[in-house]
């Protein structure tokens, strides 16, 4: 019985290396000139170092001959100063370039993440995405500049040093290379371990971000549930995983970093023994042995640079892998607001046999849904929880794409609308009415940044929020806290409605817009919605009977299908489910 040979690890690593360099190159490409300048400066500094052992040999030869050494001492001093200056300048150029690479990577990644499809954000924890922008991009700093230049400088310097050592004595060179190559082979085996440990550490850091985002997103719930200790323990476990993998990476890096010094030290002892015998036999002068030993110590730096470059590459490869994965996430089509398909007056909406599921193999959320909201007026959606009511709004906004069928707005399939134009015509009030950290004014104008002060005053009065201007210490310039923590639930809901109205939408989507309002405010808001519906198409999802009784048409959804449509009066007599829902709501209202 024979088995197929396993894939070559070397070939797999080569393919992985190629993929990494392909992903890495776009970050380096805009900064090629700066990287090349840093490389030239580093090489100039390295060249000065390479000449120092030869200058030392010349100094020793002159001393042996009884010649003056003033000139050679001055030249040696100048060589040291110039080499140091070049190296310092090269280091600055590379560090500055590295920061520019990180900035460009973060800008690109942020721009892409903010255009992700909603399904991707729901699949990947936000904390993990934030970690890719903050933590992973930081690792690009080393791999895109220092690793590249260190590898090039180290390799060229090493070759030059070996060539100069060969001119001094081939026998001693063979002894040195034999010792260094044995140790370097062992170091090469450590590189994949460093990369693996770094990637695991970055994943654990991402877990920490995800857990903290989860906790702070429901901070009151955590405290009210007495769950601080449990959540602290969970985050602590993720932090410990990051520490454990970080320590493991540090261990392999320490071994790799000291192995090159060990190689040079062992080579020094071997050269000292063999060279001493060659000096004693008269094969080489003592100055040659001293110069050769100086080159051996000089080799520590280029070998260390090569090891450093390999280590930084492994760390950067792990970051590149995670960043590249984020770049592959599906995004919405990007298009400027053209206004080509915008019109005045209320928008019409029609669903034609729409079916939808969240992914291949997932159950249908909608199955053959059809209804029409021809223009101005209120269309209400009712039905049990899970009937697919909120999904109607998500499909209109194109947060998701329909599986089959058509959704028409103004007679045009939403998939044919430029996405910015489509959303510019819609005002959307979500069920959980999010309020962003910032001032009251920033929240109100979030969807309409060009709104005037008069516009804001008008919409505050219409939504009965004008009292906030007197209650808040700095009026509409008052910070509202994280997720609107300084506001009541009803105030947050009315701010969300005011934000949508400032957009002057042709189509207004209200998902449980009165859920957190008291009775008086609800009645005022219903009057406002009725007034808006005179020249705007209003679609409302509601569980309260008071919200739907005055609707021009009601769509009853059940298990992802349209069960019935009609007015409140018609459905009370014609549809048992609606009659049951209405009776239940009436009993609750009376209670």
N, C-alpha and C positions, 0 to 999 in steps of 0.2 A: 504493500500500500504506500502510495506516494502522496505527498501534499504539495500544494503550490507554494513556491517560495514567497516569503513575506516581502512586501514592498521595501525597497532600499530606504533605510533611514536617511542616508546621505542625500538621495534624490528628493525625498520628501522635504528635508530641511532646505535643499537648494530651491525647490519650488516656493517654499514659505518665504525664503530670503528674497526671491524675485518679486513676490507679491508685496512684501513689505517695502522694497525699494520703489516699486511702481506707485504704491500709496504715498510714500514719503516724498517722491520727487516734486509733486505740485507745490509742496510747502517750501522746498528749497529753491525752485526755479526763479521766483521773482527776486531772490536775494543772491543770485549767482555771482554778481560782481563783488558784493560785500564779502561773500564767503571766499572768493578767489583772492581778494585783497588780504583778508585775514590769513589765508594760507601762505601767500607770498611773504608777509611779515613774519610769520612763524618760521618759515623756511630760512629767512634771512637771519633770524635769531639762532636757529639751529646751525647754520653754516658758520656763524661766529664761534659757536661751541666746538664744532668739528675741527677748527683750526687751532684751538688752544693746545691740544696734546702735541701737535707738530711744532708749535712755537716753543713749548716746554722742552722738546727734544733738541731744538736748535739752541736754546739757552744752555742746556747741559753740555752740548758739544762745544759751545764757545767757552764755557767754563773749563772744560778739559783741555782746550787748546790755549787757555790763558788770554782769550780775546775779551774786549769790553762787552758788557751785557746791558748797558743803559738803553740802547735803542730797542732791543728786543723786549725789555721790561716795559717800556712805554707802549710799544705796539701791543703787547699782551694785555696791558691795562685798558687801552682803547678798545681792544677787541671785546673784552668782558663788558664794558659799559655800553658799547653799541649793540651787542647781542641782547643785553638786558632790556634796552630801550625798545628794540624791535619786538621782542617777546611781549612786553607790557602793552605796546600799542596794538599788536595783533590780538591779544586777549580782550582788550576793550572793544575792538571792532567786532569780534565774534560774539561777545556778550550782548552788545547792542543789537546785532543781527538776530540773535536768538530770541530776544524779547520781541522783536518785530515779527518773527515767525509765530510766536505764541499768540500775539495780538491778532494776526491775520487768521490763524486757525480758529480762535475763539469767535471772531466776527463771522467767519464762514459757517461755523457750526451753529451759532446762535440763530443766524438768519435761516438756516435750514430747519432747525428744531421748531422754530415758531411757525413754520409752514407745514409741519407734519399733519398727516391725516389723523383725525380723531381716534380712529381704531388703533393706530400705532401708539398714541399717548396712553390709551387705556390698557394696552398690552405691556408696555415697558414702564416701570415705576418712574415717576418724575424725578425722584431723588437720584436714580441711576443716570438719567439724562443730564441732570445738573452736574454730577460727578465727572462726566465726560468733558463738560465745558471747563470745569475748574481744575480738577486734579489731573486728568489724563493729558490735557493740553500742556500742562506744566512740564511733563516729561519730554515733550518735543523740544524744549529748550536745549537739552543736551544732545539729543540724537541728530538734530538737523544741522548743527554747526560744529560743536566741539567734537562729536564723534567723527564726523566727516573729515574735519581738519586734522584731528589727532591721528586718525588712521593714515591720511595722506602724509602728514609730517613725519609720523613715526616710521612709516614704511620707507620713505625717501631717505630720511636720516639714517635709518638702520642700514640701508643698502650702501650709502655713502661711507658710513663708518666702517662697514665690513670691507669695502674697497680700499680704504686708507689703511686698515689693519693688514690687508693682504700685501700692501707695498712694504710694510714693516717686516712681517715674518709670516709665511704661509703655514708653518708648522704650528705656531702658537694659535693662529686663526682656526685651524682644524680642531685643536683641543677645545677652544672656546665654543665653537659652534656645536660640537658634539654634546657638551654639557647643557647648553641653552636649549637645544632642540628637544632633548629628552624631557626637560621640565616644561617647555611650552606645550608639548603634546598633552601632558596631564592637565594644563590650564584650559586647553580647548575643550576638554570633556566637561568642564564646569559651566560653560556658557549657557547651554540649554536649561540647566537647573536655575540659573539666575533669571532667565526670561520667564520660566514657569512660575517661580516664586513671586516675581514682580507682578505678573498678570493676576495671580490669586490675591495678592495684596490690594491691587486696584479694585478688584471685584468686591472685596470686603469693605473698602472705603466707600464704594458705591452703595453697599447695603446700609452702611451707617447713615448716609444721606437720605436714603429711601425711608428708613425707620424714623429719623428725626422729622422728615417732611410729614410722615403719617401722624406722628404724635402732635406736632404743632398745628396740623390741620384740624385736629379734634381735641384741642387742649382742655377745654371745659369738660368734655366727656371723660377724658383721662382722669382729671382731678375728681370729678363727681363720682367716678367708679372706683376711686381709691387704687388706681392702677399704676401710680408713679413707680413703685418698686418693680413691678413686673416689666414695665416698659424700659426702665433703666437697665434691668438685667438683660433684656433682649438686645438693647443697643450695646451694652457692655460685651456681650458675646461676639457681636460683629466687630467691635473694636479689638477684642482679643484675637480674633481671626486675622485681622489686619496686622496686628503686632506680631503674631506667630509667623505669618508669611514674610513680613518685613525683616524679622530676625533671621529667618532662613536665607533670604536674599542677601542680607548683610554678611552672613557666615560665608556663603560662597564667594561673595565679592572680596571679603578679607583674605580668603585663601588664594584667590586668583591674584589679588593685588600684591601679596607678599611672595608669591611663587616666582615672579620675575626677578625680585631682589635676591631670592635664594639662588636662582639660576646664575646670576652675575657673581654672587659670592662664591659659589662652587667653582665657576669658571676662573675666578681670580686665584683661588687656591691651586687649581690645576695649572694655570699659566705660571704662577709663582714657582711651582715645583719644576715644571718642564723648562721654563725660561731661565731659572737659576742655573740649571744644568747646562743650558746652551750658552749662557754668559760665561760660565766657568770653563767651558770647552773652547771658547773664543769664536763660536759660530755667529754671535750677534754682540754688539756693544751694550753696555749697561743702559745707555740712554734710550735705545730701542725698546728694552724691556720696560723701562719707566713709562715711555710714551704708550706702549701697548697696554700697560695696566691702567693708564689714564683713560684710554679708549674703552676699556672694559667697564670702568665706572661710569663713563659717559653713556654707555649702552643702556644703563638703567632707565634713563629718561625716554628714549624712543621705544624701548620694550614696554615700559609702563604706559606710554601713550597708546600703544597698540592694544594692550590689555584693557585700558580704560575705554578705548573706543569700542571694543567688543562688548564690554559690560554695558556701556551706555546704549549700544545698539540693541541688546537684549531687552533692556528696560523700555527703550523707545518702541521696540517692535510690539511689546504688550500694549502700550498706549495707542499705537497706530492701529492695532487690531480692533480695539474698542471704539476709537474714533471713526475708523472706516466702517464699522458695523452701524454706527449712528448715521453715517452719510448714506448708507444703503436703505434706511427706513423710507417708506413711501411718503411723498409730500403731495400737497395739493398743487394743481397747476398755477403757475405764477403769471399774472397778467395785470397790466395797469388798468386803472378805471378809465374806460373809454367814453362812457355815457351814450354809446351808440344805441343801446337798447333801452334806455331810460325814457319814460314818458310821464306825462302829468296824469293825475287822477288815480283812482284805486286800481290795484292790480287784480287780474283774474287768476284763479288757481284751479287746476283740474288734475285729478289722479285718474289715470286710465289703466285699469287692470294691473295695479302695482303689486309686485311681490318683492320681499326683501328678507334676507338672512344675513347674520353678522359675519359668516365665513363659510367656506366649503364644508358641508357635512353638518352645519349647525341647523337647528330647527327654524322653520319659517316664522318670522315675526309678523309679516304681512302676507296675505295670500289673496291676490285678486282684488285689491282695494280700489274702489272707484267712487268718486264723488266730485262735486263742482262747487266752487265759491265764485260766482260769476262777476262779482264786483263789490261795491260798497255794501256794508252791512256786517252783521255778526253771524259767523258760523261756529257753532259750539260742538265739541267732541266729548262724548260721555261714554262710560263703559267701565267694567270692573278693572281692577289693577292688573297690569300685564296684558291689556287688550291691544297695546300698540299705539296709544294716543300720543305720547311724547315722541315716538319714532316718526310720526307724521311730520312734525316740525323739523326734526333732524334731517329728514330726507329733503324737505323743501330747501333748507339751508345748505344742502349738499355736504353735510358732515359725513354722510355715507352715500354710496351710490346704490341705486335700485338694482335688484337682481334681475327683474324683468318688468316690462310695462313702461309707462311714461308719466312724468310729472311735468305739467305745462304751466308756466307762468306767463301771462299775456300771450298765450297761444304758442309759446316757444319752449321746447324741451329745456329743462334747467341745465342739462349737460351741454347745451349749445350756447348758454349764456357765458360771457366772461365772468368768472367767479366774483371779482370785486363789484361788478355792476349788479349782479344778482343780490349780493348781500347789502349793497348800498340802498336797495329799494325796500329792505326789510328791517323792521324793528323787532327785536326778540327779547322777551322777558322770560328768563329761565325759572324753573321750579324752585331751585335753591337760592335764587336772587343773589348772586355773588357781588360783594362790594370789595374793591381792591384797596390795598394800603395806599394812602395818599390823602389829599384834601378832599373836602366835599365837592369843590368845583372840578377837580380832576376827575372824580367819579362821574359827575353829571355830564361832562363834556367828553367822556371817553370815546363815545361813538360819533361825536360831532365836535371835533376840536375847534372848529371855526365859529361855534355858537357865540352870539353876543351876550352881553350882560342883560339886555332887555329880554332876549330869548330865555335865558335862565330864570329870571324873575317870573316870567309868564308861566313857564312850566312848573316852577315851584308852587305858584299859586293854584294852578289847575290840579296838582296832585296833593294839595294841602300840606306842603312841606315848608311853607314860608316861615313857620314858627321856628324852624331850625336855625335860621339866620340870627334870631335873637337869643336862642338857647346856647348855641355854640359860642365859645369865647371869641374866636376870630372869624365868625360868620362862615362864609363858604370857603375860606382859606384855612379852616381848622382841620387838622389831620383826623381821620375817622378811625384810625387804628387798624391792626391786622384783621382783614376780612370784615371791617366795619364793626369792630368790637365795641366802639363807643356809641353805637346806635342800637335802637330797639329792632326787633324782627320786622315790625310793621314799617318802620322808617327805612330799613334796608330794602324792603319790597317796593316801597313807593319811589325810592331813589332809582331802582332798576327800571321802573315804569317811566320815570321822568327822563332817564338816560335814553330810553328807546324813543320817547316822543321828540326829544331834541333832534333826533336824526331825521325828522319829518318823513316817516316811512309811508310808502304806498300800500304796504302789507304789514300788519302788526300781528305778531304771534305772542299770545299770552298763555303761559303754561302755569296754571294754578295761581294767577296773579293776585287773588284775594285771600290766599290761605292764611296769612299772618295778620290780617286786618281785623279791627273790631267792627261791630255792626254798623256804627255811624259812618266810619271811614269807608267801609265796604260799599255802602249805599252811595256815598259821594263818588267813589271810584267807578261804580257801575254807571252813574249818570255821565261821568267823563268818557267812559268807553262808548256809551251810546252816542255821545256828541261826536267823538272821533270817527265812529262808524258811518257817519253821514257822507264823508268823502274819503274814507280809507277802508280797505278790506281788512276785517278783524277776524282772526281765527283764535278761538278760546278753548283751552282744556280746563274743565271744571268738574268738581265733585259737589259743589254747592248748588242747590236748586235755584237759588236767587240769581245765580250767574247766567243760567241757561233759559229761564222762562221767557225772557224778552228777546232771545236770539231769533234771527230771521230764518235760520235753518239749523237743525241739530242732526249730527251724524252719530249713530250709536254703533260703537265698535265692540266686538266680542271675539276673543281668540284670534286676533289679526284679520278679521273680516268685517265688512260693513254689514251690520245686521238690519239696520233700518235708517231712513232719513225722513225728516219732516219737521213740523213745528212742535212745540211743547204740547199744545192741545191735541194735535193729531196723534202723537206718539203715546200719549197717556192712554188713549183708547185702542190704538192699533198694535202696540208692541209691549208684551208682558214684561220683558227685561227692563225697559225704560220705566214702565209703570212701577215696577218693584224698586228701582233705584230712586225714583222720585218720591215714593212713599216712605222709603227709609230716610231720605234726607228731610222730609217734612216732619217725621216723627222726632228726628234729632233736633230740628229747629224748635219744635214745640217743647221738647224736654229742656 
